[in-house]
């Protein structure tokens, strides 16, 4: 069969005048909401931070701060490249431009798998949180899968509608979850901390020598997953050469400072000498809720129990939108069926991609329900273990790709931003990837054999994507030349 010519690679739509996603629809604030909502600050602080404190004790705040600083270094080069690449498959396009099309195609499949893994895990977690929260508030038990299916319908509808509506929903959810954490922090500050007061020694670099720091970094770096979504929406952003870098820096800086301060407040609420023991004990899972009730009142703790549900919903919606745009980008360029590269003539959303992504999420919910697997400890933790590792691999490759892209021609950019920063970020991420692989059981709670099975899809998909790109090159060199080069300006 004759491969399509470059002209035919443009995505079809239900209206011939509609060429792609809705350009100019998303501003800096919208991008920040997408990124920070994907990070799910309340879910991370209430559900994950106690685990980090249990591992590393007083070193936990610095773990979040150092992870954020590393990603700001990464963002320096990442955002420099965003001026020249505007593609809804951000990692794929960046890596393809900087390291070659086969490497880009391999990374595309890994990124698609990772975003979907995180999204379906979060959807199931949303159902799990809602089941317990609703029962606590009303005394009525409704199975988690019922809530997950209801959430999937709502998320699918929002994904199908205009992207600006998703931004508004994410904005409201994000503001509420940040506010309730600020209420907790204000309560701790107003009481002057816990038994030992406010202990600045917790922020001393000496704390990083504590045991368990390696495992803590696994959780800390995972708390930032999704920040690269600013580039995913570059095709839909207003003045992307300005809004994408600005939103990226704002989002990462906010998360780094907010996480660091919140974890420091959690430790101070219990006392720096007791916090780790509490986190390791039976009350560790409710550590943040208990402290909130003590320092801010029962109403704040009850609000937090409700808002952790909306936090999970917002994160699921953010990753759903990101995964759908990867489907769209790869369908548009022929790495997946071209039908996925279509948009709705009415909403300019990637309609076919949204439907496929929703169908995958539905399948995971059904399999979890039928198999009787635990929705949190199995589906959520296992899928997020694979997904977080996959995203980190893409970040490391993207950092190296920035160096490759600017190596011969810096295009007016300073060397520190496009040469030094990407190499430092790549090295730092490589170290963290090794730590994640060595401590993956801390994320998944699973045995070695299960963890190997969770990691295995990443190299397999990478090789499959690279082989497909090489096959396209042999079959149709002109179509091969278009890989990673389609963007908002030439679609």
C-alpha positions as a Python dict, from the first residue, in 0.01 Angstrom:
ca = {
    (1, 'X'): (0, 0, 0),
    (2, 'X'): (128, 343, -91),
    (3, 'X'): (192, 565, 209),
    (4, 'X'): (20, 904, 217),
    (5, 'X'): (204, 1203, 88),
    (6, 'X'): (299, 1484, 324),
    (7, 'X'): (-4, 1681, 212),
    (8, 'X'): (-238, 1407, 331),
    (9, 'X'): (-83, 1397, 678),
    (10, 'X'): (-280, 1702, 789),
    (11, 'X'): (-552, 1593, 1031),
    (12, 'X'): (-904, 1565, 902),
    (13, 'X'): (-1193, 1719, 1088),
    (14, 'X'): (-1566, 1737, 1057),
    (15, 'X'): (-1525, 2082, 899),
    (16, 'X'): (-1266, 2138, 626),
    (17, 'X'): (-1200, 2489, 750),
    (18, 'X'): (-1094, 2357, 1092),
    (19, 'X'): (-722, 2284, 1084),
    (20, 'X'): (-630, 2200, 1441),
    (21, 'X'): (-669, 2274, 1808),
    (22, 'X'): (-816, 2600, 1931),
    (23, 'X'): (-528, 2843, 1900),
    (24, 'X'): (-510, 3141, 2134),
    (25, 'X'): (-766, 2998, 2377),
    (26, 'X'): (-537, 2945, 2677),
    (27, 'X'): (-355, 3214, 2877),
    (28, 'X'): (-81, 3204, 3140),
    (29, 'X'): (-327, 3157, 3427),
    (30, 'X'): (-499, 2869, 3251),
    (31, 'X'): (-167, 2695, 3193),
    (32, 'X'): (-72, 2735, 3558),
    (33, 'X'): (-405, 2584, 3664),
    (34, 'X'): (-354, 2286, 3434),
    (35, 'X'): (-7, 2220, 3573),
    (36, 'X'): (-67, 2276, 3943),
    (37, 'X'): (-400, 2093, 3936),
    (38, 'X'): (-228, 1794, 3772),
    (39, 'X'): (19, 1793, 4061),
    (40, 'X'): (-280, 1773, 4304),
    (41, 'X'): (-125, 1964, 4598),
    (42, 'X'): (-379, 1849, 4857),
    (43, 'X'): (-356, 1485, 4753),
    (44, 'X'): (24, 1505, 4760),
    (45, 'X'): (44, 1681, 5095),
    (46, 'X'): (-228, 1485, 5278),
    (47, 'X'): (-175, 1148, 5112),
    (48, 'X'): (194, 1127, 5019),
    (49, 'X'): (392, 1374, 5233),
    (50, 'X'): (343, 1165, 5551),
    (51, 'X'): (515, 876, 5371),
    (52, 'X'): (808, 1103, 5282),
    (53, 'X'): (829, 1223, 5642),
    (54, 'X'): (820, 863, 5764),
    (55, 'X'): (1116, 779, 5541),
    (56, 'X'): (1340, 1081, 5591),
    (57, 'X'): (1202, 1270, 5888),
    (58, 'X'): (1330, 1625, 5909),
    (59, 'X'): (1495, 1599, 5565),
    (60, 'X'): (1157, 1583, 5387),
    (61, 'X'): (1105, 1960, 5334),
    (62, 'X'): (1444, 1994, 5166),
    (63, 'X'): (1363, 1695, 4946),
    (64, 'X'): (1070, 1882, 4793),
    (65, 'X'): (1272, 2203, 4766),
    (66, 'X'): (1568, 2037, 4592),
    (67, 'X'): (1339, 1848, 4354),
    (68, 'X'): (1173, 2176, 4261),
    (69, 'X'): (1509, 2348, 4207),
    (70, 'X'): (1623, 2067, 3977),
    (71, 'X'): (1307, 2101, 3771),
    (72, 'X'): (1351, 2478, 3749),
    (73, 'X'): (1696, 2410, 3601),
    (74, 'X'): (1528, 2169, 3359),
    (75, 'X'): (1266, 2430, 3277),
    (76, 'X'): (1534, 2679, 3169),
    (77, 'X'): (1620, 2475, 2862),
    (78, 'X'): (1273, 2325, 2819),
    (79, 'X'): (1111, 2666, 2789),
    (80, 'X'): (1388, 2795, 2562),
    (81, 'X'): (1302, 2520, 2317),
    (82, 'X'): (931, 2597, 2349),
    (83, 'X'): (996, 2912, 2146),
    (84, 'X'): (1079, 2695, 1846),
    (85, 'X'): (857, 2389, 1896),
    (86, 'X'): (480, 2410, 1941),
    (87, 'X'): (335, 2060, 1937),
    (88, 'X'): (67, 1896, 2151),
    (89, 'X'): (300, 1595, 2188),
    (90, 'X'): (554, 1805, 2376),
    (91, 'X'): (810, 1544, 2487),
    (92, 'X'): (784, 1360, 2157),
    (93, 'X'): (842, 1672, 1951),
    (94, 'X'): (1127, 1804, 2165),
    (95, 'X'): (1311, 1473, 2175),
    (96, 'X'): (1258, 1413, 1804),
    (97, 'X'): (1397, 1755, 1714),
    (98, 'X'): (1697, 1722, 1943),
    (99, 'X'): (1785, 1351, 1933),
    (100, 'X'): (1640, 1228, 1605),
    (101, 'X'): (1301, 1109, 1485),
    (102, 'X'): (1335, 741, 1589),
    (103, 'X'): (1421, 847, 1945),
    (104, 'X'): (1132, 1091, 1937),
    (105, 'X'): (888, 826, 1816),
    (106, 'X'): (1004, 584, 2085),
    (107, 'X'): (961, 849, 2352),
    (108, 'X'): (616, 931, 2214),
    (109, 'X'): (488, 584, 2293),
    (110, 'X'): (644, 595, 2639),
    (111, 'X'): (492, 936, 2710),
    (112, 'X'): (149, 824, 2588),
    (113, 'X'): (164, 515, 2807),
    (114, 'X'): (282, 715, 3108),
    (115, 'X'): (14, 984, 3087),
    (116, 'X'): (-258, 723, 3045),
    (117, 'X'): (-123, 516, 3333),
    (118, 'X'): (-127, 815, 3566),
    (119, 'X'): (-472, 926, 3449),
    (120, 'X'): (-644, 590, 3494),
    (121, 'X'): (-480, 545, 3833),
    (122, 'X'): (-600, 885, 3946),
    (123, 'X'): (-952, 809, 3820),
    (124, 'X'): (-969, 495, 4031),
    (125, 'X'): (-822, 684, 4327),
    (126, 'X'): (-1092, 948, 4283),
    (127, 'X'): (-1354, 675, 4313),
    (128, 'X'): (-1180, 532, 4619),
    (129, 'X'): (-1155, 871, 4794),
    (130, 'X'): (-1517, 953, 4713),
    (131, 'X'): (-1647, 619, 4841),
    (132, 'X'): (-1497, 672, 5187),
    (133, 'X'): (-1563, 1047, 5198),
    (134, 'X'): (-1927, 1018, 5100),
    (135, 'X'): (-1985, 738, 5351),
    (136, 'X'): (-1822, 940, 5630),
    (137, 'X'): (-2043, 1240, 5555),
    (138, 'X'): (-2376, 1065, 5492),
    (139, 'X'): (-2347, 713, 5627),
    (140, 'X'): (-2442, 582, 5282),
    (141, 'X'): (-2210, 338, 5108),
    (142, 'X'): (-2172, 373, 4732),
    (143, 'X'): (-1910, 150, 4565),
    (144, 'X'): (-1592, 319, 4445),
    (145, 'X'): (-1646, 206, 4087),
    (146, 'X'): (-1980, 391, 4073),
    (147, 'X'): (-1803, 715, 4162),
    (148, 'X'): (-1519, 638, 3920),
    (149, 'X'): (-1764, 586, 3633),
    (150, 'X'): (-1949, 905, 3719),
    (151, 'X'): (-1618, 1090, 3730),
    (152, 'X'): (-1518, 942, 3396),
    (153, 'X'): (-1837, 1069, 3233),
    (154, 'X'): (-1783, 1419, 3372),
    (155, 'X'): (-1417, 1421, 3271),
    (156, 'X'): (-1496, 1290, 2923),
    (157, 'X'): (-1756, 1562, 2870),
    (158, 'X'): (-1519, 1834, 2992),
    (159, 'X'): (-1242, 1696, 2771),
    (160, 'X'): (-1476, 1705, 2470),
    (161, 'X'): (-1583, 2063, 2532),
    (162, 'X'): (-1370, 2374, 2489),
    (163, 'X'): (-1039, 2363, 2672),
    (164, 'X'): (-1119, 2690, 2850),
    (165, 'X'): (-1401, 2518, 3042),
    (166, 'X'): (-1158, 2261, 3180),
    (167, 'X'): (-929, 2545, 3284),
    (168, 'X'): (-1212, 2709, 3481),
    (169, 'X'): (-1303, 2384, 3657),
    (170, 'X'): (-938, 2319, 3743),
    (171, 'X'): (-896, 2675, 3864),
    (172, 'X'): (-1184, 2650, 4112),
    (173, 'X'): (-1071, 2311, 4244),
    (174, 'X'): (-711, 2426, 4277),
    (175, 'X'): (-794, 2746, 4466),
    (176, 'X'): (-1007, 2554, 4716),
    (177, 'X'): (-748, 2286, 4790),
    (178, 'X'): (-470, 2541, 4828),
    (179, 'X'): (-689, 2752, 5057),
    (180, 'X'): (-760, 2466, 5296),
    (181, 'X'): (-388, 2391, 5324),
    (182, 'X'): (-322, 2760, 5390),
    (183, 'X'): (-582, 2747, 5667),
    (184, 'X'): (-393, 2456, 5824),
    (185, 'X'): (-61, 2639, 5793),
    (186, 'X'): (-206, 2959, 5941),
    (187, 'X'): (-336, 2758, 6236),
    (188, 'X'): (5, 2607, 6305),
    (189, 'X'): (172, 2948, 6278),
    (190, 'X'): (-88, 3111, 6504),
    (191, 'X'): (-17, 2852, 6774),
    (192, 'X'): (358, 2893, 6732),
    (193, 'X'): (397, 2536, 6614),
    (194, 'X'): (365, 2216, 6812),
    (195, 'X'): (543, 2098, 7128),
    (196, 'X'): (881, 2230, 7019),
    (197, 'X'): (761, 2545, 6847),
    (198, 'X'): (879, 2634, 6497),
    (199, 'X'): (1210, 2460, 6432),
    (200, 'X'): (1418, 2617, 6150),
    (201, 'X'): (1678, 2345, 6197),
    (202, 'X'): (1451, 2119, 5993),
    (203, 'X'): (1560, 2314, 5684),
    (204, 'X'): (1933, 2263, 5745),
    (205, 'X'): (2123, 2084, 5463),
    (206, 'X'): (2270, 1858, 5733),
    (207, 'X'): (1936, 1678, 5741),
    (208, 'X'): (2003, 1532, 5396),
    (209, 'X'): (2246, 1287, 5551),
    (210, 'X'): (1963, 1105, 5724),
    (211, 'X'): (1871, 748, 5637),
    (212, 'X'): (1582, 708, 5399),
    (213, 'X'): (1658, 1022, 5197),
    (214, 'X'): (1690, 823, 4873),
    (215, 'X'): (1341, 681, 4907),
    (216, 'X'): (1204, 1019, 5006),
    (217, 'X'): (1328, 1171, 4680),
    (218, 'X'): (1121, 912, 4492),
    (219, 'X'): (807, 1064, 4643),
    (220, 'X'): (927, 1424, 4623),
    (221, 'X'): (1010, 1423, 4251),
    (222, 'X'): (684, 1241, 4179),
    (223, 'X'): (494, 1531, 4337),
    (224, 'X'): (588, 1752, 4041),
    (225, 'X'): (484, 1513, 3764),
    (226, 'X'): (273, 1695, 3506),
    (227, 'X'): (444, 2035, 3518),
    (228, 'X'): (560, 1993, 3156),
    (229, 'X'): (195, 2018, 3048),
    (230, 'X'): (253, 2388, 2975),
    (231, 'X'): (422, 2281, 2652),
    (232, 'X'): (146, 2032, 2566),
    (233, 'X'): (-97, 2325, 2540),
    (234, 'X'): (142, 2545, 2338),
    (235, 'X'): (-71, 2505, 2024),
    (236, 'X'): (-371, 2641, 2215),
    (237, 'X'): (-191, 2916, 2407),
    (238, 'X'): (-195, 3289, 2347),
    (239, 'X'): (154, 3416, 2267),
    (240, 'X'): (311, 3078, 2352),
    (241, 'X'): (664, 3216, 2329),
    (242, 'X'): (578, 3417, 2642),
    (243, 'X'): (297, 3232, 2817),
    (244, 'X'): (456, 2885, 2814),
    (245, 'X'): (787, 2985, 2983),
    (246, 'X'): (608, 3217, 3224),
    (247, 'X'): (352, 2956, 3328),
    (248, 'X'): (617, 2686, 3364),
    (249, 'X'): (832, 2892, 3599),
    (250, 'X'): (533, 3013, 3802),
    (251, 'X'): (396, 2661, 3841),
    (252, 'X'): (723, 2490, 3936),
    (253, 'X'): (831, 2771, 4170),
    (254, 'X'): (491, 2776, 4340),
    (255, 'X'): (486, 2399, 4387),
    (256, 'X'): (843, 2390, 4520),
    (257, 'X'): (783, 2664, 4777),
    (258, 'X'): (433, 2551, 4870),
    (259, 'X'): (533, 2186, 4915),
    (260, 'X'): (842, 2278, 5116),
    (261, 'X'): (656, 2513, 5350),
    (262, 'X'): (360, 2276, 5394),
    (263, 'X'): (580, 1977, 5480),
    (264, 'X'): (773, 2197, 5724),
    (265, 'X'): (443, 2295, 5886),
    (266, 'X'): (336, 1930, 5914),
    (267, 'X'): (661, 1845, 6092),
    (268, 'X'): (632, 2147, 6321),
    (269, 'X'): (273, 2059, 6407),
    (270, 'X'): (395, 1739, 6572),
    (271, 'X'): (743, 1852, 6673),
    (272, 'X'): (1058, 1775, 6478),
    (273, 'X'): (1146, 1502, 6730),
    (274, 'X'): (810, 1321, 6695),
    (275, 'X'): (691, 1377, 6339),
    (276, 'X'): (874, 1082, 6186),
    (277, 'X'): (747, 842, 6452),
    (278, 'X'): (390, 965, 6399),
    (279, 'X'): (422, 926, 6023),
    (280, 'X'): (549, 570, 6067),
    (281, 'X'): (276, 481, 6316),
    (282, 'X'): (-90, 391, 6282),
    (283, 'X'): (-194, 755, 6259),
    (284, 'X'): (39, 835, 5970),
    (285, 'X'): (-230, 813, 5702),
    (286, 'X'): (-443, 1073, 5884),
    (287, 'X'): (-149, 1284, 5998),
    (288, 'X'): (-244, 1600, 5809),
    (289, 'X'): (-617, 1570, 5884),
    (290, 'X'): (-551, 1523, 6256),
    (291, 'X'): (-318, 1824, 6269),
    (292, 'X'): (-567, 2035, 6076),
    (293, 'X'): (-846, 1953, 6322),
    (294, 'X'): (-618, 2038, 6614),
    (295, 'X'): (-482, 2369, 6485),
    (296, 'X'): (-763, 2496, 6259),
    (297, 'X'): (-1078, 2321, 6381),
    (298, 'X'): (-1301, 2029, 6285),
    (299, 'X'): (-1461, 2231, 6005),
    (300, 'X'): (-1125, 2264, 5831),
    (301, 'X'): (-1052, 1894, 5863),
    (302, 'X'): (-1398, 1808, 5728),
    (303, 'X'): (-1344, 2050, 5438),
    (304, 'X'): (-1011, 1886, 5367),
    (305, 'X'): (-1176, 1543, 5351),
    (306, 'X'): (-1414, 1676, 5085),
    (307, 'X'): (-1154, 1873, 4892),
    (308, 'X'): (-918, 1579, 4858),
    (309, 'X'): (-1193, 1432, 4638),
    (310, 'X'): (-1204, 1741, 4416),
    (311, 'X'): (-823, 1743, 4414),
    (312, 'X'): (-816, 1390, 4273),
    (313, 'X'): (-1085, 1483, 4020),
    (314, 'X'): (-892, 1789, 3905),
    (315, 'X'): (-570, 1592, 3868),
    (316, 'X'): (-751, 1324, 3668),
    (317, 'X'): (-902, 1586, 3437),
    (318, 'X'): (-563, 1750, 3383),
    (319, 'X'): (-393, 1422, 3292),
    (320, 'X'): (-691, 1318, 3079),
    (321, 'X'): (-650, 1634, 2872),
    (322, 'X'): (-275, 1577, 2843),
    (323, 'X'): (-313, 1213, 2738),
    (324, 'X'): (-578, 1305, 2481),
    (325, 'X'): (-343, 1560, 2325),
    (326, 'X'): (-71, 1298, 2292),
    (327, 'X'): (-319, 1072, 2112),
    (328, 'X'): (-406, 1368, 1890),
    (329, 'X'): (-44, 1458, 1812),
    (330, 'X'): (57, 1101, 1728),
    (331, 'X'): (-253, 1042, 1519),
    (332, 'X'): (-186, 1363, 1327),
    (333, 'X'): (163, 1247, 1236),
    (334, 'X'): (80, 887, 1149),
    (335, 'X'): (229, 712, 1453),
    (336, 'X'): (-124, 612, 1552),
    (337, 'X'): (-443, 586, 1341),
    (338, 'X'): (-500, 922, 1176),
    (339, 'X'): (-856, 941, 1300),
    (340, 'X'): (-708, 1030, 1639),
    (341, 'X'): (-562, 1345, 1484),
    (342, 'X'): (-904, 1500, 1429),
    (343, 'X'): (-1072, 1784, 1614),
    (344, 'X'): (-1433, 1875, 1677),
    (345, 'X'): (-1548, 2149, 1443),
    (346, 'X'): (-1755, 2299, 1724),
    (347, 'X'): (-1518, 2290, 2022),
    (348, 'X'): (-1179, 2239, 1851),
    (349, 'X'): (-1107, 1969, 2109),
    (350, 'X'): (-934, 1642, 2003),
    (351, 'X'): (-1266, 1460, 1995),
    (352, 'X'): (-1161, 1113, 1875),
    (353, 'X'): (-865, 1114, 2113),
    (354, 'X'): (-1092, 1200, 2406),
    (355, 'X'): (-1321, 909, 2321),
    (356, 'X'): (-1034, 658, 2295),
    (357, 'X'): (-870, 782, 2613),
    (358, 'X'): (-1203, 757, 2797),
    (359, 'X'): (-1254, 403, 2666),
    (360, 'X'): (-914, 298, 2802),
    (361, 'X'): (-997, 445, 3142),
    (362, 'X'): (-1332, 264, 3138),
    (363, 'X'): (-1156, -66, 3063),
    (364, 'X'): (-922, -21, 3362),
    (365, 'X'): (-1214, 55, 3596),
    (366, 'X'): (-1401, -254, 3475),
    (367, 'X'): (-1097, -482, 3505),
    (368, 'X'): (-1026, -355, 3857),
    (369, 'X'): (-1388, -407, 3957),
    (370, 'X'): (-1425, -756, 3803),
    (371, 'X'): (-1089, -883, 3931),
    (372, 'X'): (-1152, -757, 4283),
    (373, 'X'): (-815, -581, 4291),
    (374, 'X'): (-774, -310, 4551),
    (375, 'X'): (-839, 20, 4371),
    (376, 'X'): (-582, 216, 4575),
    (377, 'X'): (-296, -20, 4661),
    (378, 'X'): (-302, -201, 4327),
    (379, 'X'): (-453, 4, 4044),
    (380, 'X'): (-356, 350, 4166),
    (381, 'X'): (-12, 279, 4311),
    (382, 'X'): (99, 36, 4040),
    (383, 'X'): (-13, 248, 3748),
    (384, 'X'): (135, 563, 3897),
    (385, 'X'): (463, 384, 3967),
    (386, 'X'): (499, 307, 3595),
    (387, 'X'): (367, 644, 3488),
    (388, 'X'): (591, 856, 3710),
    (389, 'X'): (901, 663, 3604),
    (390, 'X'): (803, 701, 3239),
    (391, 'X'): (757, 1076, 3272),
    (392, 'X'): (1094, 1109, 3447),
    (393, 'X'): (1261, 920, 3162),
    (394, 'X'): (1101, 1160, 2916),
    (395, 'X'): (1220, 1457, 3119),
    (396, 'X'): (1578, 1330, 3113),
    (397, 'X'): (1563, 1268, 2738),
    (398, 'X'): (1400, 1606, 2681),
    (399, 'X'): (1680, 1778, 2873),
    (400, 'X'): (1937, 1601, 2656),
    (401, 'X'): (1733, 1691, 2348),
    (402, 'X'): (1750, 2061, 2438),
    (403, 'X'): (2128, 2034, 2439),
    (404, 'X'): (2118, 1852, 2102),
    (405, 'X'): (1885, 2111, 1951),
    (406, 'X'): (2099, 2411, 2048),
    (407, 'X'): (2442, 2248, 2035),
    (408, 'X'): (2546, 2386, 1695),
    (409, 'X'): (2327, 2696, 1689),
    (410, 'X'): (2217, 2858, 2015),
    (411, 'X'): (1971, 3079, 1821),
    (412, 'X'): (2060, 3378, 2031),
    (413, 'X'): (2007, 3195, 2362),
    (414, 'X'): (2269, 3215, 2641),
    (415, 'X'): (2491, 2910, 2683),
    (416, 'X'): (2395, 2864, 3049),
    (417, 'X'): (2031, 2822, 2950),
    (418, 'X'): (2056, 2589, 2651),
    (419, 'X'): (2383, 2404, 2718),
    (420, 'X'): (2474, 2401, 3088),
    (421, 'X'): (2125, 2388, 3241),
    (422, 'X'): (1997, 2098, 3024),
    (423, 'X'): (2307, 1887, 3093),
    (424, 'X'): (2285, 1950, 3468),
    (425, 'X'): (1914, 1868, 3464),
    (426, 'X'): (1973, 1549, 3264),
    (427, 'X'): (2240, 1433, 3509),
    (428, 'X'): (2024, 1511, 3810),
    (429, 'X'): (1721, 1336, 3662),
    (430, 'X'): (1933, 1034, 3573),
    (431, 'X'): (2038, 1002, 3937),
    (432, 'X'): (1676, 1028, 4051),
    (433, 'X'): (1565, 769, 3793),
    (434, 'X'): (1816, 524, 3940),
    (435, 'X'): (1678, 600, 4286),
    (436, 'X'): (1322, 543, 4165),
    (437, 'X'): (1410, 209, 4006),
    (438, 'X'): (1596, 100, 4321),
    (439, 'X'): (1309, 206, 4546),
    (440, 'X'): (1007, 148, 4323),
    (441, 'X'): (853, -72, 4590),
    (442, 'X'): (807, 244, 4799),
    (443, 'X'): (574, 379, 4530),
    (444, 'X'): (397, 57, 4437),
    (445, 'X'): (407, -145, 4759),
    (446, 'X'): (467, -447, 4532),
    (447, 'X'): (727, -723, 4513),
    (448, 'X'): (1032, -726, 4288),
    (449, 'X'): (865, -935, 4017),
    (450, 'X'): (567, -703, 3995),
    (451, 'X'): (794, -398, 3979),
    (452, 'X'): (993, -550, 3693),
    (453, 'X'): (665, -609, 3509),
    (454, 'X'): (563, -248, 3572),
    (455, 'X'): (893, -116, 3431),
    (456, 'X'): (904, -355, 3132),
    (457, 'X'): (651, -169, 2908),
    (458, 'X'): (874, 139, 2899),
    (459, 'X'): (1170, -6, 2702),
    (460, 'X'): (938, -223, 2494),
    (461, 'X'): (728, 73, 2383),
    (462, 'X'): (1036, 286, 2322),
    (463, 'X'): (1182, 26, 2086),
    (464, 'X'): (845, -23, 1914),
    (465, 'X'): (814, 348, 1843),
    (466, 'X'): (1168, 375, 1711),
    (467, 'X'): (1117, 74, 1483),
    (468, 'X'): (794, 222, 1348),
    (469, 'X'): (970, 550, 1268),
    (470, 'X'): (1239, 361, 1078),
    (471, 'X'): (973, 170, 885),
    (472, 'X'): (808, 498, 788),
    (473, 'X'): (1146, 626, 669),
    (474, 'X'): (1188, 322, 444),
    (475, 'X'): (832, 336, 314),
    (476, 'X'): (787, 710, 265),
    (477, 'X'): (1084, 942, 333),
    (478, 'X'): (866, 1251, 294),
    (479, 'X'): (625, 1134, 565),
    (480, 'X'): (927, 1053, 782),
    (481, 'X'): (1056, 1408, 744),
    (482, 'X'): (729, 1539, 885),
    (483, 'X'): (762, 1343, 1209),
    (484, 'X'): (805, 1582, 1505),
    (485, 'X'): (786, 1885, 1271),
    (486, 'X'): (408, 1930, 1256),
    (487, 'X'): (296, 2210, 1485),
    (488, 'X'): (37, 2483, 1519),
    (489, 'X'): (187, 2688, 1238),
    (490, 'X'): (212, 2425, 964),
    (491, 'X'): (-67, 2180, 1045),
}
